[in-house]
Amino acid sequence: MRPTRRRATVQHTPAQQMLGAAEAMLRHALASGIVVPEAVVETVELACTHRRAGGEGELEPPTPALLRRLARAHAELVRLVAPATPRTILLLSHGRRSRLAMLGPVRLVRQMLVAVLVLLAAFVALSTTDYVNGTGGDILNSTGLSLLVNELFFLAAGGLGAAFSALFTAYRYIAEGTYDPKFESSYWLRFILGLMAGLLLPALVPLGADAEAEGISRPLLALLGGFSASVLYRILERLVGAVESLVRADSRELRAARRAADLAQASDRARLERLELVGHLRRLEQQARAGGTPDQLAEDLGRMVGTLLPVAPQDADDASDEHPQPLISPPAR
């Protein structure tokens, strides 16, 4: 039996990491037409020569003087290639050595392009079937194999939209030189959310009879949901808010509405009382002009004043008359 070979893991020291980043940034700056000071080029070349002198095994550590010069050269190169970062430049330089470099210099882009090819093949294959048509994919009216084929078709459309969004965002950061591989999980998370939105959005959004005439179809909703999963999030958020407003209203709003209703009723009663008082005064004025006697006017005025005064509760008076309370309590025996 042949012994299994294990790939040796090379531990890079900070000096070796700084040298690798400086070499990659120098190549990037020279290829991009950026003017690099001669001292920086000489320092990086000297450090590379010193590294090659150590052989293919363990690298010979640089001298303290060379390490200080390399640190200054690294800082100058970082300033020259900004806004690109050393991590992205080093990642791109290593990615071009891969066998799949024709699909992209970054691992995420290569994996996403493979997923796109699979989804494109599924999209084309499913669209050639008789089950995918203008009326297919309705979960309330379709069953069996027809519904399954349409759901897979929507899933492929949503995946294409999600992959398009992820690739468009990643290529923008790659072109700027600010791509960071630690955010790869966020791209895949966006891709999975796009698959979910592409599958659920055609099922949740009701389409009327005139939807086809207006250019709105379920595959288009699946593609839009995959491209922007936040659309489905906003729709679900509004539905949840509407249901919560129907089931449980805010107590503050209820108290405010009740207070407003009480104020409106009190205002109406006050307005009616003012109108009634004006009517009484008008009648007294007419009686005075018609030559009414002072006794009659005084009687009408007293009656009007009596209607305005509050009436004492009758039950309390009756109870006090029937059961009079003693002024002094009897002595205790």
Order of alpha helices (4+ residues) and beta strands (2+ residues): alpha-alpha-alpha-alpha-alpha-alpha-alpha-alpha-alpha-alpha-alpha-alpha
